[in-house]
């Protein structure tokens, strides 16, 4: 046996997964509260003690960790046009596993500057203009950022013609110049920026967040948790040269505060007469719905849909739904048991709607056009209709028996036929919540991580 | 000297791709930096693109006769987006029916376009105008 320990320092829980890499199996999983205020290792040791009760004393030869503790990797993204560089900057940050607190476009105002100081991000991404394109806006915004009081690293990744000028304006700040996040119109270039974000995360942020003394005990905090998820999903889709992947897929992580959606697919038009419009999207795309979550963001689900649908799906009256939702919004740690009829029914309805909203926002859309040549279509975003695999994870999904019914809300709906969600996909559940851990493991043992995922993901 | 930047495309619900492709080639050969938005392009997409690439001119094509409706208010939107004074051209079958070129020009200039070109205009004519208006040798 060769045991490896994978740790996820989450905002609430420290989750650990023990893996035997020789036999390629999960030895056990455990979790305990994250202890960022005292010593982050306390929470880890508590989780290890729980694990020991399950599987006995195990000697770990390697330990790897990811972290979203202390607020995660908090970023602000600045661009020029909302649909263009600002979107590309936001997308690049999300894809690097960051939590994008706010995205700004056009010229920053005094109010924006103060707000950025208040947010005090871990990293600020400054973009604007294609290469050789608009210069005035990014230079203006660099001047505004130079006036901020707080200290945070700034990545300059806009029009290359004025990168040096921006760096000069920001000479009292810590700056990094990167390739433009959108060098040509609609063609994003997110990898150089993401590489830089990862470097800054490893060099500085882990230390600043009091996670560094954990470094001695473990090989390293390798990445932010969402980045570990993305790594796992990319591996599961693409496979390795030795082990085949599962091809294009969509993954939904339904949390208490947010709902994350990942898609591994180029999402190009699947039929003729379709013109692709807008910013091209990355093969590996992550979106975060900050207003959609099962507890802290429970009211957001209702706002994004309506109470009538919650009532319909749960079989409870609108009045009763309203009462229970208010209750759960405050009592965020309630997990309904099987005998808890009303709450179980409500959670079922909310989880279904949360997935529906999050995947609809993530997926692309068609618009119909009547032209003298007949009907033609415009596609914005990704066409995911051909995707054959949907993976679901998150507490609300793992703890229920009606997983398949809930997850089916990620699929194509004839009522909203212009939303390009998967049409005929199999649904897989991450019952033991191991995906982020497998992303970590894959940095050293890609084939092993892939085979364990294929074994562990249960088809509904 | 830095190349002058053009944003081109076919406006509205019009899917005529050929003329636009020819223009793209001709403008590139003439030494312009061209951002081609293709077909089915709404007004605001021309404007967003022009803002981000820092365009010197927007050249709108329309072949299907509805150009007048599609182009209405474009100059005002450019002003609103901070593209004050940007060069605006339109070309193609810009109006419904057989209308003299002078009348087409009059209507489009009234909408704030700098120039309008009728059907069958040689791309070289447009290029000469662009060079003159943008002060390129």
Interface residues (C-beta under 8 A of the other chain):
Chain A: X80 X81 X83 X84 X85 X129 X130 X132 X133 X134 X135 X182 X184 X185 X275 X277 X369 X370 X371 X372 X373 X376 X378
Chain B: X2 X3 X5 X13 X14 X15 X33 X35 X37 X38 X39 X40 X45 X48 X49 X51 X52 X53 X54 X64
